[in-house]
Amino acid sequence: MLTTNPFIELAALIPPIAMQTYVILMVLLVIGGTVLDLIHKKSAQYFFANSEKAKKAATRSVSSGEKVSLAVKTVTNEVLTSAEFSNQRRRLSHLFTMYGFIIFVATTAIMIFGYTSAEYVGATATLATPALLPLLWHLGALMLCVGGYWFWFFIRVDLYAEAKPWYKLARADLFIVSLLTTATFALIWSIFQASSGVAAGSTLVFLFLFIMSSTTLFASVLWSKFAHMFFKPAAAFQKRVTKADGSRENLPQDFDLTDAGVQTKFPDIPEYMGKNPPNMGLGIKREAPRHY
């Protein structure tokens, strides 16, 4: 099962051109939904306005070479390794989900466009598709489920901080729920399809649920958190630039409260906190949000 292309057998039921058209349509829905999200929320307008505001407040100019270096750091830290998460459980969950989704979607497209043609359907189907592709497809779906369910049942902040039951849904949950159901139903459909003792009707049911979940995932970009995957790298890069040019998004600098110069500049520090102010610590990060 793990090394068999699940879309080969499906090609006998659904023409390859229909599967390929569906994938293209989902890509167009993501692009269209992201563009509509930009227009509706005015994210791009805010981003560029904020960028211009930062340039006016900058205390130094950032060279092109330095910007390239900041872009590389953004890709390696915020994008590839999700280093912005201080909670290691949340970081690992995010990495499992992100890489699982990428592997799952990429291998789906490769197998549908590259190995579902008429010449691949038949006795040599398992030989036609490289075993690595379906193996990665199942692994990607499994990684997605591990990271997603870990987040859903054990990490969600609002669940702990507000004592909400795990099954209470909000519109903000549309992305993660459709993502999880897509991967879950895909795995069950693949298992049922490869099992000779399972009724064809049951296989079709989970195929239908798989298609409906993936359609919801890609068609609901305007109302879900899907688009944030594209905004996140740009926002992270802009944040690094504002720190480098001194504008700091109009936030104050990081001061050493025990420094005499800082206390002279801000005389209320020694007045209210003494000449040797205590380290205030990590504040809200000191413990998990479990206070109801």
Buried (B, 14 or more C-beta within 10 A) or exposed (E): EBEBBBBBBBBEEBEBEEBBEBBEEBEEBBEEBBBEBBEEEEBBEEBEEBBEBBBEEBEEEBEEEBBEBBBEBBBEBBBEEBEEBEEEEBBBBBBBBBBBBEBBBBBBBBBBBBBBEEEBBEEEBEEBBBEEBBBBBBBBBBBBBBBBBBBBEEBBEEBBEEEEEEEEEEEEBBBBBBBBBBBBBBBBBBBBBBEEEEEEEBBBBBBEBBBBBBBBBBBBBBBBBBBEBBBBBBBBBBBBBBBBBBBBEEEEEEEEBBEEEBBEEEEEBBEEBEEEBEEEEEEEEEEEEEEE
